[in-house]
Amino acid sequence: MTSIDPRKAAIVGCGFVGASIAFRFLQQGLFSRLVLLDANQDRAEGEAMDLSDGLPYGAAMEITAGSYDDITDCSLIVITAGANQKPGETRLDLIGRNIAILRSILSEITARDFQGTLLIVSNPVDVLTYAAWKLSGYPGERVIGSGTVLDTGRLKQLLGEELAVDSRNIHAFIIGEHGDSELAVWSEANVSGLALEDFCRIRGRALRPGDMDRMYREVRDSAYEIIRRKGVTCYGIAMAVGRIASCIVKDERAVLPVSVVLDGQYGLDGLALSIPSIVGRKGLEEILEIPLSPEEERALRSSGEQMREAIASLDLQPLRAPAAAGSR
């Protein structure tokens, strides 16, 4: 069995998102070695060269363009390759194109003795996370998606602005699909342990249902608005992926709403959704079935059914024999 280098990572896909994540990794200094892979080898080499120019002012690390033979001992492989969402498209519109790309990538990865964690970023991330688990045969804890970590950050930022408080003190989640059926868990939202209602009362501020609905819609539709204006989203997701990677490398065991394969949580299975989970060195440590209001639970089940319908038409025969232990 190949030994894992805990400070080596690879990014598959060097478009705007992959390159932005690589730049974030350079800023964080999480890894000592970073391998970039892309169907366009010149693109991967160019990004590696450009990033390496900044090394004297950043972390000490090696950034190279490589091949799949270079990823065997990585602790983390981030998959961003795939078709981009176009103006007017939903994330689910990308399924056909990106499943074929994912299958091609995973056939290369599973042909090697990779023992680390797969982090899926390509959209639709929940469908592709489930597909990656099924196709790879890897244990569920080793296959996660970036999920609604970005959406949750967007909600925290909007709430911080609305309440005139540092967004880092906001504790709230967007869960479900990373897409149109996602939902905000208002029932458990708080500001440093103070329920939203109590915080607003102390501060003399009102947070009406209309305000909450407006913020939710802004979060849900944010990607559409960014894509309409600049054609792609990349910086926010790079920050979100950097947060997930930090949890894995530093074994932080932080709670993040990553996309995970469900095994009966909330009565759902046979799909992946973004649910608050403990993330550490092993990838997924535990899925947290947090309390939801009856209305939120209904919305989550509805989101799950949409993901199940999207998955039903896909051919997801494993590329290799499934792992015996720990798989779901």
C-alpha positions as CSV (number, residue, x, y, z in Angstrom):
1,M,0.0,0.0,0.0
2,T,1.3,3.4,-0.9
3,S,2.0,5.7,2.0
4,I,0.2,9.0,2.1
5,D,2.1,12.3,2.2
6,P,-0.2,14.5,4.4
7,R,1.2,17.6,2.9
8,K,0.8,16.7,-0.8
9,A,-2.4,17.5,-2.8
10,A,-3.5,17.5,-6.4
11,I,-6.0,19.6,-8.3
12,V,-7.7,18.1,-11.4
13,G,-8.9,20.9,-13.6
14,C,-7.0,24.1,-14.0
15,G,-9.8,26.4,-15.2
16,F,-10.8,29.5,-13.2
17,V,-12.0,27.5,-10.2
18,G,-9.0,25.1,-10.1
19,A,-6.5,27.9,-10.5
20,S,-8.2,30.0,-7.8
21,I,-8.1,27.1,-5.4
22,A,-4.4,26.5,-6.2
23,F,-3.7,30.2,-5.4
24,R,-5.6,29.9,-2.1
25,F,-3.6,26.8,-1.2
26,L,-0.4,28.8,-1.9
27,Q,-1.6,31.6,0.4
28,Q,-2.5,29.2,3.2
29,G,0.7,27.2,3.2
30,L,-1.2,24.0,3.9
31,F,0.8,21.8,1.5
32,S,4.5,21.4,0.7
33,R,3.7,19.8,-2.7
34,L,0.9,20.7,-5.1
35,V,0.3,18.9,-8.4
36,L,-1.9,20.4,-11.1
37,L,-3.6,18.3,-13.8
38,D,-5.6,19.3,-16.8
39,A,-6.7,17.9,-20.1
40,N,-4.7,20.8,-21.6
41,Q,-1.2,20.1,-20.3
42,D,0.0,23.5,-21.5
43,R,-2.6,25.1,-19.3
44,A,-1.5,23.1,-16.2
45,E,2.1,24.0,-16.9
46,G,1.3,27.7,-17.3
47,E,-0.6,27.8,-14.1
48,A,2.2,26.0,-12.2
49,M,4.7,28.5,-13.6
50,D,2.6,31.5,-12.8
51,L,1.9,30.3,-9.3
52,S,5.5,29.4,-8.7
53,D,6.5,33.0,-9.4
54,G,4.8,34.0,-6.2
55,L,6.6,31.5,-4.0
56,P,9.2,33.9,-2.7
57,Y,6.4,35.9,-1.2
58,G,4.3,33.0,0.0
59,A,4.7,29.6,1.6
60,A,7.6,27.3,0.9
61,M,6.1,24.6,-1.4
62,E,6.6,22.9,-4.8
63,I,4.0,23.5,-7.5
64,T,4.2,21.4,-10.6
65,A,2.1,20.2,-13.5
66,G,1.9,16.5,-13.5
67,S,0.2,13.3,-14.5
68,Y,-2.0,10.8,-12.7
69,D,1.1,8.8,-11.8
70,D,2.1,11.8,-9.5
71,I,-1.1,11.7,-7.4
72,T,-0.8,8.2,-5.8
73,D,0.6,9.5,-2.5
74,C,-1.6,12.6,-2.2
75,S,-3.6,13.1,0.9
76,L,-6.2,15.1,-1.0
77,I,-7.3,15.3,-4.6
78,V,-9.6,18.2,-5.5
79,I,-11.7,17.6,-8.7
80,T,-12.8,20.8,-10.4
81,A,-12.8,19.6,-14.0
82,G,-16.0,19.9,-15.9
83,A,-18.2,22.1,-18.0
84,N,-19.0,25.6,-16.5
85,Q,-22.5,26.8,-15.7
86,K,-23.6,29.2,-18.4
87,P,-26.0,32.1,-17.9
88,G,-29.5,30.8,-17.5
89,E,-28.4,27.2,-16.7
90,T,-29.0,25.5,-13.4
91,R,-26.3,23.3,-11.8
92,L,-28.4,20.2,-12.6
93,D,-28.2,21.1,-16.3
94,L,-24.6,20.1,-16.2
95,I,-25.1,16.5,-15.2
96,G,-24.6,14.7,-18.5
97,R,-21.5,16.6,-19.5
98,N,-19.8,16.4,-16.1
99,I,-20.6,12.8,-15.3
100,A,-18.7,11.7,-18.4
101,I,-15.7,13.9,-17.4
102,L,-15.8,12.6,-13.8
103,R,-15.9,8.9,-15.0
104,S,-12.8,9.5,-17.1
105,I,-10.9,11.1,-14.2
106,L,-11.9,8.5,-11.7
107,S,-10.9,5.7,-14.1
108,E,-7.4,7.1,-13.9
109,I,-7.4,7.6,-10.1
110,T,-8.8,4.2,-9.2
111,A,-6.3,2.5,-11.4
112,R,-3.6,3.7,-8.9
113,D,-3.2,3.0,-5.2
114,F,-4.7,6.3,-4.0
115,Q,-5.5,6.2,-0.3
116,G,-6.4,9.8,0.4
117,T,-9.6,11.9,0.3
118,L,-11.5,12.9,-2.8
119,L,-13.0,16.4,-2.7
120,I,-15.5,17.0,-5.4
121,V,-16.1,20.7,-6.4
122,S,-17.5,20.3,-10.0
123,N,-21.2,20.9,-10.3
124,P,-23.8,19.6,-9.7
125,V,-21.7,18.8,-6.6
126,D,-24.2,16.7,-4.7
127,V,-24.9,14.4,-7.7
128,L,-21.3,14.2,-8.6
129,T,-20.3,13.4,-5.0
130,Y,-22.6,10.5,-5.0
131,A,-21.5,9.4,-8.4
132,A,-17.8,9.6,-7.4
133,W,-18.5,7.4,-4.4
134,K,-20.4,4.8,-6.5
135,L,-17.9,4.8,-9.4
136,S,-14.7,4.8,-7.2
137,G,-15.9,2.2,-4.7
138,Y,-14.1,4.2,-2.0
139,P,-15.4,4.3,1.5
140,G,-17.9,7.1,2.1
141,E,-15.7,9.0,4.5
142,R,-13.1,9.4,1.7
143,V,-15.5,11.0,-0.8
144,I,-17.0,14.4,0.0
145,G,-18.1,17.4,-1.9
146,S,-17.7,21.1,-1.3
147,G,-21.4,21.2,-0.7
148,T,-23.0,24.3,0.7
149,V,-19.9,25.6,2.5
150,L,-19.9,28.5,0.0
151,D,-23.6,29.1,0.3
152,T,-23.3,29.1,4.1
153,G,-20.6,31.7,3.9
154,R,-22.8,33.8,1.8
155,L,-25.6,33.6,4.4
156,K,-23.3,34.5,7.2
157,Q,-22.0,37.5,5.3
158,L,-25.6,38.8,4.6
159,L,-26.7,38.2,8.1
160,G,-23.6,40.0,9.4
161,E,-24.4,43.0,7.3
162,E,-28.1,42.9,8.3
163,L,-27.3,42.7,12.0
164,A,-24.2,44.9,12.0
165,V,-22.0,42.2,13.5
166,D,-18.9,40.4,12.4
167,S,-20.0,37.6,10.1
168,R,-17.5,35.2,11.8
169,N,-19.8,35.4,14.9
170,I,-22.8,34.2,12.8
171,H,-23.6,30.5,13.1
172,A,-26.1,29.4,10.5
173,F,-26.3,26.7,7.8
174,I,-27.5,26.3,4.2
175,I,-28.2,22.6,3.7
176,G,-29.7,20.3,1.1
177,E,-28.8,20.7,-2.6
178,H,-26.0,23.1,-3.5
179,G,-28.6,24.6,-5.9
180,D,-32.1,25.8,-6.3
181,S,-33.7,23.5,-3.7
182,E,-31.3,24.4,-0.9
183,L,-32.7,25.7,2.4
184,A,-31.6,27.9,5.3
185,V,-31.8,26.4,8.8
186,W,-33.2,29.5,10.5
187,S,-34.4,27.5,13.5
188,E,-30.9,26.9,14.7
189,A,-29.2,30.1,13.6
190,N,-27.5,32.1,16.3
191,V,-24.9,34.9,17.0
192,S,-22.2,33.4,19.2
193,G,-24.7,31.2,21.0
194,L,-27.5,33.9,21.2
195,A,-30.6,32.9,19.2
196,L,-31.3,35.4,16.4
197,E,-34.5,36.5,18.1
198,D,-32.7,37.3,21.4
199,F,-29.8,39.0,19.6
200,C,-32.1,41.2,17.7
201,R,-34.1,42.1,20.8
202,I,-30.9,43.0,22.7
203,R,-29.6,45.1,19.8
204,G,-33.0,46.7,19.2
205,R,-33.2,45.4,15.7
206,A,-36.1,43.5,13.9
207,L,-35.5,40.6,11.6
208,R,-38.8,40.0,9.9
209,P,-39.7,36.9,7.9
210,G,-39.5,39.0,4.8
211,D,-35.9,39.9,5.5
212,M,-35.0,36.2,6.1
213,D,-36.7,35.2,2.8
214,R,-34.9,38.0,0.9
215,M,-31.5,36.9,2.3
216,Y,-32.2,33.2,1.5
217,R,-33.1,34.1,-2.1
218,E,-30.0,36.3,-2.4
219,V,-27.9,33.3,-1.3
220,R,-29.7,30.8,-3.5
221,D,-29.4,33.0,-6.6
222,S,-26.0,34.5,-5.9
223,A,-24.2,32.3,-8.5
224,Y,-26.7,33.2,-11.2
225,E,-26.1,36.9,-10.6
226,I,-22.3,36.6,-10.5
227,I,-22.3,34.4,-13.7
228,R,-24.5,36.9,-15.4
229,R,-22.1,39.7,-14.7
230,K,-18.6,38.0,-15.1
231,G,-19.3,34.6,-16.5
232,V,-17.9,32.5,-13.7
233,T,-17.7,32.2,-9.9
234,C,-14.2,31.3,-8.6
235,Y,-13.0,33.3,-5.6
236,G,-15.7,32.4,-3.1
237,I,-15.5,28.7,-3.8
238,A,-11.7,28.9,-3.6
239,M,-12.0,30.2,-0.1
240,A,-14.6,27.6,0.8
241,V,-12.4,24.7,-0.5
242,G,-9.4,26.2,1.4
243,R,-11.4,26.0,4.6
244,I,-12.3,22.3,3.9
245,A,-8.7,21.5,3.1
246,S,-7.5,23.1,6.3
247,C,-9.8,20.9,8.3
248,I,-8.4,17.8,6.6
249,V,-4.7,18.7,6.8
250,K,-4.8,20.1,10.3
251,D,-7.3,17.4,11.6
252,E,-9.5,20.3,12.9
253,R,-12.7,18.2,13.2
254,A,-14.7,21.3,12.3
255,V,-18.3,21.3,11.5
256,L,-19.0,22.2,7.8
257,P,-22.0,21.5,5.5
258,V,-20.1,19.4,3.0
259,S,-21.8,17.1,0.5
260,V,-21.9,13.6,1.9
261,V,-23.4,10.2,1.0
262,L,-26.4,9.7,3.3
263,D,-27.1,6.4,5.0
264,G,-30.5,6.9,6.6
265,Q,-30.0,10.4,8.1
266,Y,-33.3,12.3,8.0
267,G,-34.8,9.1,6.5
268,L,-32.7,9.6,3.3
269,D,-30.3,7.3,1.5
270,G,-29.2,6.5,-2.0
271,L,-28.0,10.1,-2.6
272,A,-25.7,12.8,-1.4
273,L,-26.7,16.1,0.2
274,S,-25.0,18.9,1.9
275,I,-25.4,18.3,5.7
276,P,-23.3,19.7,8.6
277,S,-20.6,17.1,9.2
278,I,-17.4,16.8,11.2
279,V,-14.4,17.1,8.8
280,G,-10.9,16.0,9.9
281,R,-7.8,14.1,8.7
282,K,-9.8,11.1,7.5
283,G,-12.2,13.3,5.5
284,L,-15.7,12.7,6.8
285,E,-15.7,12.0,10.5
286,E,-19.4,12.1,11.2
287,I,-22.6,13.3,9.7
288,L,-24.6,15.4,12.2
289,E,-28.3,15.0,12.1
290,I,-29.0,18.5,13.5
291,P,-32.5,19.4,14.7
292,L,-34.8,20.9,12.1
293,S,-38.2,22.5,12.3
294,P,-41.0,20.4,10.6
295,E,-41.0,22.9,7.7
296,E,-37.3,22.6,7.3
297,E,-37.4,18.9,7.4
298,R,-40.0,18.8,4.7
299,A,-37.9,21.1,2.5
300,L,-34.8,18.9,3.1
301,R,-36.7,15.8,2.0
302,S,-38.0,17.6,-1.1
303,S,-34.4,18.6,-1.9
304,G,-33.3,15.0,-1.4
305,E,-36.0,13.7,-3.7
306,Q,-34.8,16.0,-6.5
307,M,-31.3,14.7,-6.1
308,R,-32.6,11.1,-6.1
309,E,-34.5,11.8,-9.4
310,A,-31.3,13.3,-10.9
311,I,-29.3,10.2,-9.9
312,A,-31.8,7.6,-11.0
313,S,-31.1,8.0,-14.8
314,L,-27.3,7.6,-14.3
315,D,-25.2,4.5,-15.0
316,L,-23.0,4.3,-12.0
317,Q,-21.5,0.9,-12.1
318,P,-18.3,0.9,-10.0
319,L,-15.0,1.2,-11.9
320,R,-13.4,-1.2,-9.5
321,A,-14.4,-3.6,-6.7
322,P,-15.9,-1.7,-3.7
323,A,-13.9,-1.3,-0.5
324,A,-15.0,-3.8,2.1
325,A,-14.8,-1.8,5.3
326,G,-16.4,1.5,6.1
327,S,-18.2,1.9,2.7
328,R,-21.8,3.1,2.6
